[in-house]
Amino acid sequence: MDAAALWHRYRDWLYYDAGLRIYLDISRMQFDAAFVQQMTPRFEKAFKDMAALEQGAIANPDEDRMVGHYWLRDPDLAPTPELRQSIIDTLVDIEQFASQIRTSVIYPPGQERFTDILSIGIGGSALGPQFVAQALGPDFPPLAIHFIDNTDPEGIDRILARLDDRLSTTIVLVISKSGGTPETRNGMIEVRTRFEQKGLHFPRQAVAITGVDSKLDVLAKQEGWLATFPMHDWVGGRTSELSAVGLLPAALQGIDIRSILGGAKAMDALTRVPRLRDNPAALLALAWYHAGNGKGEKDMVILPYKDSLLLFSRYLQQLVMESLGKEKDLDGNVVYQGIAVYGNKGSTDQHAYVQQLREGVPSFFVTFIEVLKDRDGKSPDVESDVTAGDYLFGLLQGTRRALFEKDRESITITIPEVSAHMVGALIAFYERAVGLYASLVNVNAYHQPGVEAGKKAAASVLELQRQVVRTLQQADRPLSLEELAAQTQHSDDIEIIYTLLRHLHANQRGVTIQGDPGSPLDLTVTAP
Ligand SMILES: O=P(O)(O)OC[C@H]1O[C@](O)(CO)[C@@H](O)[C@@H]1O
């Protein structure tokens, strides 16, 4: 395509909304008119599915649940007056509580005020709050936020070491929709233990954000925690950023949560339009479908040219991959759907993997995110008449062009600035695109059956570990791996037994391995 034809295509497909001042350019995705025509009836179905979902249909049939994250930013859409009221009440509760914490109306025992937030959660109960803190957290927040999002003991130690003498002024948010996720429970127990070692009263500094009547909810209420906030069962973990999960941590950091909600609501209105050409989320889903042939054949590389959006790709990784990565479609056919997502930020990634993107395996499409505003105030020149921000712009445009020259496709989203309003809009934009795409490929975007297999397997490994240790403790002589596997009646699990013994030995957990660890069958094991 020559320059004039490309310019024509650019103008033809350029989407712009004057309210949000957001642009979407899909001209560098090389679909043709026939493809658009072929996709149009599918989009008509997708728009209907989405309208039904917003009206409270059971859009998650496996779990028999409604899918209501759209109601969070527009409670008037909620299907019943009770739901509407509970969304409004929760928001007011969040604002009041956060304001009372920030202004020291509520303060920790024996201290003047809270100084820090420690947020414990994983997956959708961490990624949104982390993304928003990175994108919008002020330079000097009223409370500084820290995260425990894993069951890694060293990771937990690192956070607790940083907080050490401020633990007495730290508010702990325990965030878990199910209230039973092991990593989150472990983090809570570890933090609680540290509180007790320091003579602090955990419940008086702890807040639970969880499903009503979950284990965590019951515990928090029994022990009289500082507060509890509900996570509704019609909000999925990966679409929970605009529920109490994301709003409470944001409000505690002084971030304008009404603006986040307003941006999402404005974007929802744009992406509710049932016409492909006029709906930016539909255009995005169209581009994804084209890139991967409706089967996720190409990876989605997210490249925001802005440091504050660094965590957007991690946030999107869960939103997209947990929603779309499905073995079966809604009719039970095996389809192995999904789109792989990765990325960090430009131009930094240009000095990491963009070499492969331009010249290596063409297994991806890029989404550039351009932010028009460089910074508050003026920039100094770094060269004659060129600022650092001009460079960032030049590098984005240069990379986009260099990729296209090599037939590497890209989408460009341009936003005016990284504000609370815009972050809300971006979240809503991708939520809707994922919902529409799921409908195009006929998968349930709102369940995650695959994650359960790993959780169950982890539980059975831990049960095997207990059994192995008991057997060793009862043995009157060192045992070989084969003997141990036979005595526990787990001969088929000998490899797991070997690896778990290695782990126990490395952590002085009462198990001693003798022999050459590289030669498993020659080892003997004792538990003195
Ligand atoms: O909020 P919860 O229930 O602790 O779950 C955390 C995460 O775990 C998952 O269920 C996957 O295991 C995610 O969907 C969810 O965001």
The ligand as an SDF file (V2000), in Angstrom:
LIG
                    3D

 16 16  0  0  0  0  0  0  0  0999 V2000
  -10.2320  -13.0320   45.2290 O   0  0  0  0  0  0  0  0  0  0  0  0
   -9.9110  -14.4580   45.4150 P   0  0  0  0  0  0  0  0  0  0  0  0
  -11.1080  -15.3020   45.6380 O   0  0  0  0  0  0  0  0  0  0  0  0
   -8.8900  -14.6360   46.5200 O   0  0  0  0  0  0  0  0  0  0  0  0
   -9.2670  -14.9910   44.0810 O   0  0  0  0  0  0  0  0  0  0  0  0
   -8.0790  -14.4840   43.5770 C   0  0  0  0  0  0  0  0  0  0  0  0
   -7.9030  -14.8970   42.1420 C   0  0  0  0  0  0  0  0  0  0  0  0
   -7.9140  -16.2960   42.0230 O   0  0  0  0  0  0  0  0  0  0  0  0
   -8.6180  -16.6850   40.8590 C   0  0  0  0  0  0  0  0  0  0  0  0
   -9.8330  -17.2060   41.2310 O   0  0  0  0  0  0  0  0  0  0  0  0
   -7.8610  -17.6950   40.0850 C   0  0  0  0  0  0  0  0  0  0  0  0
   -7.4260  -18.6680   40.9170 O   0  0  0  0  0  0  0  0  0  0  0  0
   -8.7950  -15.3960   40.0910 C   0  0  0  0  0  0  0  0  0  0  0  0
   -9.8340  -15.4470   39.1950 O   0  0  0  0  0  0  0  0  0  0  0  0
   -8.9760  -14.4360   41.2020 C   0  0  0  0  0  0  0  0  0  0  0  0
   -8.8340  -13.1210   40.7900 O   0  0  0  0  0  0  0  0  0  0  0  0
  1  2  2  0
  2  3  1  0
  2  4  1  0
  2  5  1  0
  5  6  1  0
  6  7  1  0
  7  8  1  0
  7 15  1  0
  8  9  1  0
  9 10  1  0
  9 11  1  0
  9 13  1  0
 11 12  1  0
 13 14  1  0
 13 15  1  0
 15 16  1  0
M  END
$$$$
